[in-house]
């Protein structure tokens, strides 16, 4: 059976290595350890493209082999040098000492074999030192019975366990695939023309043709997408069964008064998204909506109008921000937007006014007591805070809406903890600052409905972005600092962003010899601020800002910069989200190659927030042909966040895409690629929603329940680890 431990089938020693090296424990685990690729008999692996420092498996032919005698520290020694070829490129193999005799006998010129080992460089040539190998004999010979087919499966392997040993283990468990429970309902399988699961497992491990592989892949992708979407559809269904207080804005109340005072009109997009949100707030079960939009598309305005609607309806709204700097920033911008409407109960407050309070971990005791009191009595209609809002001591009068800013920094648990503060579950609005491609949203935030803001508000200026190759063209960097000076002389301000603080706490540990050994440590805020103030930006008011400053100092620096009392702010990514200084027009990002694409886009969104055009300079020392430079060129080429997030995800590994955002998802996706398999995910979501609507408890889908329990177990385990 698929649940059987591997020990039973393969013996204790092999099972132990499988568990430790590859995290495979049961027969089912091994059957779902799919080949990474397939080598065709007679086809050789391209040796020129092997990645350094990675464990590889190659199929190649021996060109020549020679024994070299050398004088080492321990006297005379022998090494065997074998050159293997793919027909065009060559690769050197080296065997030392006692390990020379057997390969010398086996690896005669003309022999074909599979070789596995770690790619390294010696004397400027790539080589595999002491690789493991398996000979591929002629077709008559039974030596390679595992690969009687024309396609040889190459498995994700490790030094302890070569691909061919995994293949032999798969041979031992493959008969058990007949008993695999098929999670896809028969109607879905037939409707979509998908093969059965036992057949798919056979074809993926032992294909007879490329068509076999394609059929199996399509089928196995559906398994992953469908089971995951059923889990999410059930979560959405469960949410519709939970009661919530409908919150309908009062005509002529706080929201209407606020709208009437706005000095500008809302964009079409802001109106449309607000309507979607008001529609959800008016229902008797909790809203779960993801609001995503371009950097600077006015998400805060949409969220604020939703909060005001809830206050109108007699409830309270809480906004959860990932950092203190951001919470303070939101508090400032929201009180500014609301004016006297935020001064409820104070002299000079307007008649429909409410009170807006801030709650963070580092507040003084008195201010904190006052804020907590305002929340419990209901005096404060709106509270903005950090994780401090989640603590047990915080009690609300009637929490109706939770707005979470920057979801990727908050786990599902924090979301749930805050939702537990309402008498009934409050409505939930999640805002992400970096746009997410649709299918990733469906997978990572699949339990939320999505709204997208894709228009920039009037009055926003375009941002020009350029790559500054500091190594190839040092005069470009000098020109960059001149540009900053020019912006300041025109009455504007600038940001300089660095990857590191440089206060000694975050000194990078020297890495062992590897690709990064030659790279200097990332540039640091404190060093650069000093260098600029004494060098290229001498005479300008240069200030530093980073996450380890005292909260009051941070706030003071931000206030000075916002008020125009500082010209240049040298900062870490604490300014990444939500910082709003319309007079800042230029940004120089140092070591830009050390930031992700979405992060650069996010940072760039801090400039061009006023009427003057923005300028963003990406400084890098990476050579022109490097992938890092291509990433930067992509950021310079477009301001479309959705396009950039696709590039970002295509360059990262799938696992990081789903990251920690939804705990168990990551480990369950082996075949599905979130970006490429857009159609499968969208179709699976439709099918899953239909199945759950018709049979919420999955009473008629036993096999699907089993698969679902397995997925959720994995999720629960990871959830407990984090808890």
C-alpha positions as CSV (number, residue, x, y, z in Angstrom):
1,X,0.0,0.0,0.0
2,X,1.1,3.6,-0.6
3,X,1.2,4.3,3.1
4,X,3.7,1.5,3.8
5,X,7.0,2.7,5.2
6,X,9.9,2.3,2.7
7,X,11.8,0.3,5.3
8,X,9.4,-2.6,4.6
9,X,10.1,-2.6,0.9
10,X,13.7,-1.4,0.5
11,X,15.3,-2.4,3.7
12,X,16.4,-0.2,6.6
13,X,19.7,1.1,5.2
14,X,18.3,2.5,1.9
15,X,15.1,3.7,3.7
16,X,17.3,5.7,6.1
17,X,19.2,7.4,3.4
18,X,15.9,8.2,1.5
19,X,14.4,9.8,4.6
20,X,17.5,11.8,5.5
21,X,18.6,12.9,2.1
22,X,15.3,13.4,0.3
23,X,12.6,13.4,3.0
24,X,10.9,10.4,1.5
25,X,9.3,8.1,4.1
26,X,6.5,6.0,2.5
27,X,5.9,4.1,-0.8
28,X,3.6,7.0,-1.8
29,X,6.4,9.6,-1.2
30,X,8.8,7.7,-3.4
31,X,6.2,7.3,-6.2
32,X,5.7,11.1,-6.1
33,X,9.4,11.7,-6.4
34,X,9.3,12.3,-10.1
35,X,12.2,12.3,-12.5
36,X,13.7,15.8,-13.1
37,X,14.3,15.0,-16.8
38,X,14.9,12.0,-19.1
39,X,18.0,11.1,-21.1
40,X,17.4,9.4,-24.4
41,X,19.4,6.3,-25.2
42,X,22.1,7.5,-27.6
43,X,21.6,11.1,-26.6
44,X,24.3,12.8,-24.5
45,X,24.0,15.5,-21.9
46,X,25.2,19.0,-23.0
47,X,28.3,19.4,-20.8
48,X,28.9,23.1,-21.5
49,X,25.9,24.2,-19.5
50,X,26.5,22.4,-16.2
51,X,25.9,24.6,-13.2
52,X,28.8,25.0,-10.7
53,X,28.6,23.6,-7.2
54,X,25.5,21.6,-8.0
55,X,25.0,17.9,-7.9
56,X,24.5,16.7,-11.5
57,X,23.8,13.5,-13.3
58,X,25.1,13.3,-16.9
59,X,25.1,10.8,-19.7
60,X,28.3,10.9,-21.7
61,X,30.9,8.9,-23.5
62,X,34.5,8.3,-22.4
63,X,37.0,10.0,-24.9
64,X,40.2,9.1,-23.2
65,X,41.6,8.0,-19.8
66,X,45.2,8.2,-18.4
67,X,46.9,7.5,-15.1
68,X,49.1,10.3,-13.9
69,X,51.8,9.7,-11.3
70,X,52.6,12.7,-9.1
71,X,54.7,13.5,-6.0
72,X,52.4,14.6,-3.2
73,X,53.0,15.5,0.4
74,X,52.7,11.8,1.3
75,X,55.1,10.6,-1.3
76,X,54.2,9.3,-4.8
77,X,50.6,9.0,-5.7
78,X,48.4,8.1,-8.7
79,X,45.4,9.8,-10.1
80,X,43.2,8.7,-13.0
81,X,42.1,11.5,-15.4
82,X,39.2,10.6,-17.6
83,X,37.8,13.0,-20.3
84,X,34.2,12.5,-21.2
85,X,32.4,14.1,-24.1
86,X,28.9,14.9,-25.3
87,X,30.1,15.1,-28.9
88,X,31.0,18.8,-28.7
89,X,32.0,19.8,-25.2
90,X,34.3,17.9,-22.8
91,X,34.5,17.4,-19.0
92,X,37.3,16.1,-16.9
93,X,36.8,13.4,-14.2
94,X,39.4,12.8,-11.6
95,X,39.9,9.7,-9.3
96,X,42.6,9.5,-6.7
97,X,44.5,6.9,-4.7
98,X,42.9,3.5,-4.1
99,X,39.8,4.7,-6.0
100,X,41.7,4.5,-9.3
101,X,41.7,0.8,-10.1
102,X,38.0,0.0,-10.8
103,X,37.3,3.1,-12.9
104,X,40.5,2.4,-14.8
105,X,39.2,-1.0,-15.7
106,X,35.6,0.2,-16.4
107,X,36.0,3.5,-18.2
108,X,37.6,2.5,-21.5
109,X,37.5,5.0,-24.4
110,X,34.1,4.6,-26.2
111,X,32.2,3.5,-23.0
112,X,28.9,5.2,-22.3
113,X,27.8,5.7,-18.7
114,X,25.8,7.9,-16.4
115,X,28.1,10.0,-14.1
116,X,27.0,11.8,-10.9
117,X,28.9,14.3,-8.8
118,X,29.4,17.9,-7.9
119,X,30.7,20.2,-10.6
120,X,33.8,22.2,-9.5
121,X,36.6,24.2,-11.2
122,X,40.2,23.2,-11.0
123,X,42.9,25.0,-13.0
124,X,40.2,26.9,-14.8
125,X,38.5,23.8,-16.1
126,X,35.3,22.3,-14.9
127,X,35.6,18.8,-13.5
128,X,33.8,16.1,-11.4
129,X,36.0,14.7,-8.7
130,X,35.3,11.1,-7.7
131,X,32.0,10.9,-9.5
132,X,29.8,7.8,-9.0
133,X,29.0,6.1,-12.3
134,X,26.8,3.4,-13.8
135,X,27.8,1.9,-17.2
136,X,25.2,1.8,-20.0
137,X,26.1,-1.3,-21.9
138,X,24.9,-2.4,-25.3
139,X,21.2,-3.1,-25.8
140,X,21.8,-6.9,-25.8
141,X,23.3,-6.7,-22.3
142,X,20.9,-7.0,-19.4
143,X,23.1,-4.7,-17.3
144,X,20.6,-1.8,-17.6
145,X,17.4,-3.7,-17.3
146,X,15.9,-0.7,-15.4
147,X,16.2,1.3,-18.6
148,X,15.0,-1.1,-21.1
149,X,13.0,1.8,-22.5
150,X,14.5,4.4,-24.8
151,X,14.2,7.0,-22.1
152,X,16.3,7.0,-19.0
153,X,14.7,8.8,-16.0
154,X,17.1,11.2,-14.2
155,X,15.9,11.8,-10.6
156,X,16.6,14.7,-8.3
157,X,19.5,13.0,-6.5
158,X,22.1,13.8,-3.8
159,X,25.7,12.7,-3.1
160,X,24.4,10.0,-0.8
161,X,21.9,8.6,-3.3
162,X,22.5,8.6,-7.1
163,X,19.8,8.8,-9.6
164,X,20.2,5.2,-10.7
165,X,19.8,3.9,-7.2
166,X,16.6,5.9,-6.8
167,X,15.4,4.3,-10.1
168,X,16.0,0.8,-8.7
169,X,14.1,1.7,-5.6
170,X,11.2,3.0,-7.8
171,X,11.2,-0.3,-9.6
172,X,10.7,-2.1,-6.3
173,X,7.6,0.1,-5.4
174,X,6.1,0.7,-8.8
175,X,3.8,-2.4,-8.7
176,X,2.2,-0.8,-5.7
177,X,1.0,2.1,-7.9
178,X,-1.9,-0.1,-9.0
179,X,-3.5,0.6,-5.6
180,X,-3.1,4.4,-5.8
181,X,-6.4,6.0,-4.8
182,X,-7.5,8.5,-7.5
183,X,-8.5,11.8,-6.0
184,X,-10.0,13.2,-9.3
185,X,-13.7,12.5,-9.6
186,X,-14.4,10.2,-12.6
187,X,-16.6,12.8,-14.3
188,X,-13.8,15.3,-14.2
189,X,-11.2,12.8,-15.5
190,X,-13.5,11.8,-18.4
191,X,-14.5,15.4,-19.1
192,X,-10.9,16.6,-19.3
193,X,-9.6,13.5,-21.0
194,X,-7.1,12.7,-18.2
195,X,-5.5,9.3,-17.7
196,X,-6.0,7.3,-14.4
197,X,-3.5,7.9,-11.5
198,X,-1.9,4.4,-11.6
199,X,-1.3,4.8,-15.3
200,X,0.1,8.3,-14.9
201,X,2.6,7.1,-12.2
202,X,3.8,4.3,-14.5
203,X,4.3,6.6,-17.4
204,X,6.1,9.3,-15.4
205,X,8.7,6.8,-14.0
206,X,9.0,4.4,-16.9
207,X,7.9,6.2,-20.1
208,X,8.1,4.4,-23.4
209,X,7.8,7.7,-25.4
210,X,7.7,11.4,-25.0
211,X,3.9,11.3,-25.4
212,X,3.8,9.1,-22.2
213,X,5.6,11.8,-20.3
214,X,3.3,14.6,-21.5
215,X,0.1,12.6,-20.6
216,X,1.5,11.7,-17.2
217,X,2.6,15.3,-16.5
218,X,-0.8,16.8,-17.4
219,X,-2.6,14.3,-15.2
220,X,-0.2,14.8,-12.2
221,X,-0.5,18.6,-12.5
222,X,-4.2,18.3,-12.3
223,X,-3.9,16.2,-9.1
224,X,-1.9,18.9,-7.4
225,X,-3.9,21.9,-8.6
226,X,-7.3,20.3,-7.9
227,X,-6.6,19.0,-4.4
228,X,-5.1,22.3,-3.4
229,X,-8.1,24.3,-4.9
230,X,-10.6,22.0,-3.2
231,X,-8.9,22.8,0.1
232,X,-9.2,26.5,-0.6
233,X,-12.7,26.2,-1.9
234,X,-13.7,24.4,1.3
235,X,-12.1,27.3,3.3
236,X,-14.1,29.8,1.3
237,X,-17.3,27.7,1.7
238,X,-16.7,27.5,5.5
239,X,-16.4,31.3,5.6
240,X,-19.8,31.7,4.0
241,X,-21.3,29.6,6.8
242,X,-19.9,31.9,9.5
243,X,-22.2,34.7,10.6
244,X,-21.0,38.3,10.6
245,X,-22.6,41.6,11.2
246,X,-23.6,43.3,7.9
247,X,-22.1,46.9,7.9
248,X,-24.0,49.3,5.7
249,X,-22.9,52.9,5.5
250,X,-25.4,55.5,6.7
251,X,-26.4,58.0,4.1
252,X,-25.2,61.5,5.0
253,X,-22.8,60.0,7.6
254,X,-19.1,60.0,8.0
255,X,-18.3,58.5,4.6
256,X,-20.4,60.9,2.7
257,X,-19.0,63.9,4.6
258,X,-15.5,62.6,3.9
259,X,-16.2,62.1,0.1
260,X,-17.7,65.6,-0.1
261,X,-14.5,67.1,1.2
262,X,-12.1,65.3,-1.1
263,X,-10.1,67.8,-3.1
264,X,-9.9,65.3,-6.1
265,X,-12.2,62.8,-7.7
266,X,-11.6,59.1,-7.2
267,X,-10.4,57.1,-10.2
268,X,-12.8,54.8,-12.0
269,X,-10.9,51.8,-10.6
270,X,-11.1,53.1,-7.0
271,X,-14.9,53.5,-7.4
272,X,-15.4,50.1,-8.9
273,X,-13.3,48.4,-6.1
274,X,-15.0,50.4,-3.4
275,X,-18.4,49.1,-4.7
276,X,-17.1,45.5,-4.6
277,X,-16.0,46.0,-1.0
278,X,-19.3,47.8,0.1
279,X,-21.2,44.9,-1.5
280,X,-19.2,42.4,0.7
281,X,-19.6,44.5,3.9
282,X,-23.3,44.5,3.5
283,X,-23.6,40.7,3.6
284,X,-24.2,38.5,6.7
285,X,-21.0,36.6,6.5
286,X,-17.4,37.9,6.7
287,X,-15.8,39.5,3.7
288,X,-12.4,38.0,2.7
289,X,-11.0,40.2,0.0
290,X,-7.5,40.7,-1.4
291,X,-6.9,44.3,-2.7
292,X,-3.9,44.5,-4.9
293,X,-2.7,47.2,-7.1
294,X,0.1,49.0,-8.6
295,X,2.5,50.9,-6.3
296,X,0.8,54.2,-5.8
297,X,-2.6,53.3,-7.1
298,X,-4.4,54.7,-4.1
299,X,-5.1,51.5,-2.1
300,X,-5.0,53.4,1.2
301,X,-7.8,55.6,0.0
302,X,-10.0,52.6,-0.9
303,X,-9.2,51.0,2.5
304,X,-9.9,54.2,4.4
305,X,-13.3,54.5,2.7
306,X,-14.1,50.9,3.7
307,X,-13.1,51.7,7.3
308,X,-15.3,54.9,7.4
309,X,-18.3,52.9,6.1
310,X,-17.9,50.4,9.0
311,X,-17.6,53.3,11.5
312,X,-20.8,54.7,10.0
313,X,-22.5,51.4,10.6
314,X,-21.5,51.6,14.3
315,X,-18.5,49.3,14.2
316,X,-14.7,49.8,14.6
317,X,-12.0,49.2,12.0
318,X,-8.4,48.1,12.7
319,X,-5.5,48.5,10.3
320,X,-2.5,46.2,10.8
321,X,0.9,47.3,9.4
322,X,4.1,45.2,9.3
323,X,6.4,47.8,10.9
324,X,6.2,50.7,13.3
325,X,7.5,53.2,10.6
326,X,4.6,52.1,8.4
327,X,2.0,52.2,11.2
328,X,3.1,55.8,12.1
329,X,3.0,56.7,8.4
330,X,-0.5,55.4,7.9
331,X,-1.7,57.1,11.0
332,X,-0.2,60.3,9.8
333,X,-1.6,60.1,6.3
334,X,-5.1,59.0,7.4
335,X,-5.4,61.7,10.0
336,X,-4.3,64.2,7.4
337,X,-6.8,62.9,4.8
338,X,-9.6,63.0,7.4
339,X,-8.8,66.4,9.0
340,X,-11.3,67.4,11.6
341,X,-13.3,64.2,10.9
342,X,-10.5,62.4,12.9
343,X,-11.0,64.5,15.9
344,X,-14.1,62.9,17.4
345,X,-14.9,64.1,20.9
346,X,-12.3,66.9,20.7
347,X,-13.0,70.6,20.5
348,X,-13.2,71.5,16.8
349,X,-14.1,68.0,15.7
350,X,-16.8,67.8,13.1
351,X,-20.2,66.4,14.0
352,X,-19.8,63.0,12.3
353,X,-16.2,62.7,13.5
354,X,-14.6,59.7,15.0
355,X,-11.2,59.2,16.8
356,X,-8.2,57.6,15.0
357,X,-5.6,56.1,17.4
358,X,-2.2,54.5,17.0
359,X,-1.1,51.5,18.9
360,X,2.5,50.1,18.6
361,X,4.8,48.1,20.8
362,X,7.2,50.9,21.7
363,X,4.6,53.5,22.9
364,X,4.9,55.0,26.3
365,X,2.7,53.4,29.0
366,X,0.4,56.5,29.4
367,X,-0.3,56.9,25.6
368,X,-0.9,53.2,25.4
369,X,-3.4,53.1,28.3
370,X,-5.3,56.0,26.6
371,X,-5.4,54.2,23.3
372,X,-6.6,50.9,24.9
373,X,-9.3,52.8,26.7
374,X,-10.5,54.5,23.5
375,X,-10.8,51.1,21.9
376,X,-12.8,49.4,24.6
377,X,-15.3,52.3,25.0
378,X,-15.7,52.6,21.2
379,X,-14.5,56.3,21.3
380,X,-11.9,55.3,18.7
381,X,-13.6,54.2,15.4
382,X,-10.3,53.5,13.7
383,X,-7.1,52.0,15.2
384,X,-3.8,51.7,13.3
385,X,-1.1,49.5,14.7
386,X,1.5,46.8,14.4
387,X,1.5,43.2,15.9
388,X,0.8,45.0,19.2
389,X,-2.9,44.9,18.1
390,X,-2.9,41.1,18.3
391,X,-2.0,40.9,22.0
392,X,-4.4,39.6,24.6
393,X,-4.7,42.9,26.4
394,X,-6.3,44.6,23.4
395,X,-10.1,44.7,23.6
396,X,-12.5,46.3,21.1
397,X,-15.9,47.7,21.6
398,X,-17.2,46.2,18.3
399,X,-14.6,45.2,15.8
400,X,-16.2,45.2,12.3
401,X,-13.3,45.3,9.8
402,X,-9.7,44.3,9.8
403,X,-7.4,45.8,7.1
404,X,-4.0,44.0,6.8
405,X,-1.3,45.9,4.9
406,X,1.4,43.9,3.2
407,X,0.1,40.4,3.6
408,X,3.3,38.6,2.8
409,X,4.7,39.6,6.1
410,X,1.8,38.3,8.1
411,X,1.0,34.6,8.5
412,X,-2.5,33.3,8.4
413,X,-2.3,32.8,12.2
414,X,-1.9,36.6,12.9
415,X,-4.8,37.3,10.6
416,X,-6.9,34.8,12.6
417,X,-5.8,36.1,16.0
418,X,-7.0,39.6,15.1
419,X,-10.2,38.3,13.7
420,X,-10.8,36.6,17.0
421,X,-11.2,40.0,18.6
422,X,-14.6,40.6,17.2
423,X,-17.9,39.5,18.9
424,X,-18.5,37.8,15.6
425,X,-15.8,37.4,13.0
426,X,-15.0,40.8,11.5
427,X,-14.8,41.5,7.7
428,X,-11.2,41.2,6.3
429,X,-9.5,43.2,3.7
430,X,-5.9,42.3,2.8
431,X,-3.7,44.8,0.8
432,X,-0.6,43.7,-1.0
433,X,1.8,46.4,-2.2
434,X,3.5,44.4,-5.0
435,X,1.1,43.0,-7.5
436,X,0.9,39.3,-7.8
437,X,0.1,37.4,-11.0
438,X,-3.4,36.1,-11.0
439,X,-2.6,32.4,-10.6
440,X,-0.2,33.0,-7.7
441,X,-3.0,34.9,-6.1
442,X,-5.3,32.0,-6.7
443,X,-2.9,29.6,-5.1
444,X,-1.4,31.6,-2.3
445,X,-4.4,33.7,-1.4
446,X,-6.9,31.2,-2.8
447,X,-9.2,31.7,0.2
448,X,-9.7,35.4,-0.7
449,X,-11.7,37.1,-3.4
450,X,-9.5,39.5,-5.4
451,X,-9.9,43.1,-6.4
452,X,-7.3,44.9,-8.6
453,X,-6.6,48.6,-8.9
454,X,-4.8,49.2,-12.1
455,X,-5.1,53.0,-12.7
456,X,-2.7,55.5,-11.2
457,X,-4.5,58.5,-9.6
458,X,-4.3,61.8,-11.5
459,X,-1.4,64.0,-10.5
460,X,1.1,61.1,-10.3
461,X,4.2,61.5,-12.4
462,X,6.1,59.0,-14.5
463,X,9.3,57.6,-13.1
464,X,12.4,57.2,-15.3
465,X,14.7,54.3,-14.3
466,X,18.3,53.8,-15.4
467,X,20.9,51.2,-14.6
468,X,24.3,52.7,-13.4
469,X,27.1,50.2,-14.1
470,X,29.6,51.5,-11.4
471,X,32.3,49.0,-12.3
472,X,32.3,49.3,-16.1
473,X,31.6,53.1,-16.1
474,X,32.6,54.8,-12.9
475,X,31.8,58.3,-14.4
476,X,28.1,57.2,-14.5
477,X,28.2,56.9,-10.7
478,X,29.7,60.4,-10.4
479,X,27.0,61.7,-12.7
480,X,24.3,60.0,-10.5
481,X,25.4,62.1,-7.5
482,X,25.3,65.2,-9.7
483,X,21.7,64.4,-10.6
484,X,20.9,64.1,-6.9
485,X,22.4,67.5,-6.3
486,X,20.4,69.0,-9.3
487,X,17.2,67.6,-7.8
488,X,18.0,69.2,-4.4
489,X,18.9,72.5,-6.1
490,X,15.5,72.4,-7.8
491,X,13.9,72.3,-4.3
492,X,13.3,68.5,-4.2
493,X,14.6,65.6,-2.0
494,X,16.2,62.2,-2.6
495,X,16.5,58.7,-1.1
496,X,19.6,56.6,-1.2
497,X,18.9,52.9,-0.4
498,X,21.5,50.4,0.9
499,X,21.1,46.7,1.6
500,X,22.8,46.8,5.1
501,X,22.8,49.0,8.2
502,X,26.5,48.8,9.0
503,X,26.3,49.2,12.8
504,X,28.4,46.1,13.5
505,X,25.3,44.0,14.3
506,X,24.8,42.9,10.7
507,X,28.4,42.3,9.7
508,X,28.3,39.7,6.9
509,X,30.1,36.5,7.8
510,X,32.7,35.7,5.2
511,X,31.4,33.0,3.0
512,X,33.6,30.0,2.3
513,X,35.1,29.7,-1.2
514,X,32.1,29.8,-3.5
515,X,30.6,32.2,-6.0
516,X,30.4,34.9,-3.4
517,X,33.9,34.7,-2.0
518,X,35.2,37.5,-4.2
519,X,32.2,39.8,-3.7
520,X,32.7,42.5,-1.1
521,X,30.1,42.8,1.7
522,X,26.9,44.7,0.8
523,X,27.1,48.5,1.1
524,X,25.9,49.9,4.4
525,X,23.7,52.9,5.3
526,X,26.0,54.3,8.0
527,X,29.1,54.1,5.8
528,X,27.4,55.5,2.7
529,X,25.7,58.4,4.6
530,X,29.1,59.5,5.9
531,X,30.9,59.1,2.6
532,X,28.2,61.2,0.8
533,X,28.1,63.9,3.4
534,X,31.8,64.3,3.2
535,X,32.2,63.7,-0.5
536,X,29.8,64.0,-3.5
537,X,26.9,65.5,-1.5
538,X,29.0,67.7,0.8
539,X,26.9,70.7,1.9
540,X,23.6,68.9,1.6
541,X,21.6,67.8,4.7
542,X,22.1,64.0,4.7
543,X,20.3,61.9,7.3
544,X,20.3,58.1,7.9
545,X,17.3,55.9,8.7
546,X,17.2,52.1,9.6
547,X,15.3,49.6,11.5
548,X,17.5,49.4,14.6
549,X,17.1,53.0,15.5
550,X,15.0,54.0,18.6
551,X,11.3,54.4,17.4
552,X,11.3,58.1,18.5
553,X,14.5,58.8,16.6
554,X,13.1,57.0,13.5
555,X,9.9,59.0,13.7
556,X,11.9,62.2,14.1
557,X,14.0,61.6,11.1
558,X,10.9,60.7,9.0
559,X,9.2,63.9,10.2
560,X,12.2,66.1,9.3
561,X,12.4,64.5,5.9
562,X,8.6,64.9,5.3
563,X,8.8,68.5,6.4
564,X,11.7,69.2,4.0
565,X,14.3,69.7,6.8
566,X,16.6,67.1,5.3
567,X,17.6,66.8,1.6
568,X,18.8,63.3,1.3
569,X,17.7,60.2,3.3
570,X,20.1,57.3,3.3
571,X,18.0,54.3,4.4
572,X,17.6,50.5,4.4
573,X,14.4,49.0,3.0
574,X,12.4,50.4,6.0
575,X,11.2,52.9,3.4
576,X,10.0,50.1,1.1
577,X,6.3,50.4,1.7
578,X,3.9,53.2,2.4
579,X,6.3,56.0,3.0
580,X,4.8,59.1,1.3
581,X,6.9,62.2,0.7
582,X,5.6,63.8,-2.5
583,X,8.5,66.2,-2.7
584,X,11.1,63.3,-3.0
585,X,11.9,62.9,-6.7
586,X,15.1,60.9,-6.9
587,X,16.2,57.6,-5.6
588,X,19.6,55.9,-5.9
589,X,19.6,52.2,-5.0
590,X,23.2,51.0,-4.1
591,X,24.0,47.3,-4.9
592,X,20.7,47.1,-6.6
593,X,21.5,43.6,-7.7
594,X,21.1,42.4,-4.1
595,X,17.3,43.2,-4.1
596,X,14.5,41.2,-5.8
597,X,12.7,42.6,-8.8
598,X,9.4,43.2,-6.9
599,X,11.3,44.9,-4.1
600,X,13.0,47.3,-6.5
601,X,9.7,48.1,-8.0
602,X,8.3,48.7,-4.5
603,X,11.2,51.0,-3.5
604,X,10.9,52.9,-6.7
605,X,7.3,53.7,-5.9
606,X,8.5,56.1,-3.2
607,X,9.4,58.7,-5.8
608,X,7.3,60.5,-8.4
609,X,4.4,60.7,-5.9
610,X,4.0,64.5,-6.6
611,X,3.7,66.5,-9.7
612,X,7.4,66.5,-10.6
613,X,8.7,63.5,-12.5
614,X,10.6,60.8,-10.6
615,X,14.1,59.4,-11.2
616,X,15.4,56.0,-10.0
617,X,19.0,55.0,-10.5
618,X,20.0,51.3,-10.0
619,X,23.7,51.1,-9.1
620,X,25.4,47.8,-9.6
621,X,28.9,46.4,-10.0
622,X,27.7,43.2,-11.8
623,X,29.0,42.6,-15.3
624,X,26.8,43.3,-18.3
625,X,26.1,39.7,-19.3
626,X,25.1,38.5,-15.8
627,X,21.5,37.4,-14.9
628,X,21.5,40.1,-12.2
629,X,22.0,42.8,-14.8
630,X,19.2,41.4,-16.9
631,X,16.9,41.6,-13.9
632,X,17.8,45.3,-13.4
633,X,17.3,46.0,-17.1
634,X,13.8,44.5,-16.8
635,X,13.0,46.8,-13.9
636,X,14.3,49.8,-15.9
637,X,12.3,48.8,-18.9
638,X,8.8,48.8,-17.4
639,X,6.7,50.3,-14.7
640,X,4.1,47.5,-14.9
641,X,4.2,45.7,-11.5
642,X,2.3,42.7,-12.7
643,X,4.8,42.1,-15.5
644,X,7.7,42.5,-13.1
645,X,6.2,40.1,-10.6
646,X,6.0,37.5,-13.3
647,X,9.7,38.0,-14.2
648,X,10.5,37.9,-10.5
649,X,8.7,34.6,-10.1
650,X,10.1,33.0,-13.2
651,X,13.6,33.7,-11.9
652,X,13.0,32.3,-8.5
653,X,12.3,28.7,-7.7
654,X,8.7,27.7,-7.4
655,X,9.1,26.9,-3.7
656,X,10.0,30.5,-2.9
657,X,7.1,31.8,-4.8
658,X,4.6,30.1,-2.5
659,X,7.1,30.7,0.3
660,X,5.8,30.7,3.8
661,X,2.7,32.5,2.6
662,X,0.5,29.4,2.8
663,X,2.3,26.9,4.9
664,X,1.7,23.4,3.3
665,X,1.3,24.5,-0.2
666,X,5.0,24.6,-1.0
667,X,5.8,21.0,-0.2
668,X,2.8,19.7,-2.1
669,X,3.7,21.2,-5.5
670,X,6.1,18.9,-7.3
671,X,4.8,19.0,-10.9
672,X,2.7,22.2,-11.0
673,X,4.5,25.4,-12.0
674,X,2.4,28.3,-10.7
675,X,3.4,30.7,-13.6
676,X,3.3,28.3,-16.5
677,X,0.3,26.3,-15.6
678,X,-2.1,29.2,-15.4
679,X,-4.8,27.4,-17.4
680,X,-4.7,24.3,-15.2
681,X,-5.0,26.3,-12.0
682,X,-7.9,28.4,-13.3
683,X,-9.7,25.3,-14.5
684,X,-9.0,23.4,-11.3
685,X,-10.4,26.3,-9.3
686,X,-13.7,26.2,-11.2
687,X,-14.0,22.4,-10.9
688,X,-13.2,22.5,-7.2
689,X,-15.7,25.2,-6.5
690,X,-18.4,23.2,-8.3
691,X,-17.5,20.0,-6.4
692,X,-17.6,21.7,-3.0
693,X,-20.8,23.6,-3.7
694,X,-22.5,20.3,-4.6
695,X,-20.9,18.2,-1.8
696,X,-19.3,20.5,0.9
697,X,-18.4,17.5,3.2
698,X,-17.1,15.5,0.2
699,X,-19.3,12.5,1.3
700,X,-19.3,11.1,-2.2
701,X,-15.6,11.7,-2.8
702,X,-13.8,9.4,-0.5
703,X,-10.5,9.3,-2.5
704,X,-10.5,13.0,-2.7
705,X,-10.9,13.3,1.1
706,X,-7.9,11.0,1.7
707,X,-5.7,13.2,-0.6
708,X,-7.0,16.3,1.1
709,X,-6.3,15.0,4.6
710,X,-2.7,14.2,3.5
711,X,-2.3,17.8,2.1
712,X,-3.8,19.3,5.3
713,X,-1.7,17.1,7.6
714,X,1.4,18.5,6.0
715,X,0.0,22.0,6.4
716,X,-0.9,21.4,10.0
717,X,2.5,20.1,10.8
718,X,4.1,23.2,9.4
719,X,1.6,25.4,11.2
720,X,2.5,23.8,14.5
721,X,6.2,24.2,13.8
722,X,5.6,27.9,13.3
723,X,3.3,28.2,16.3
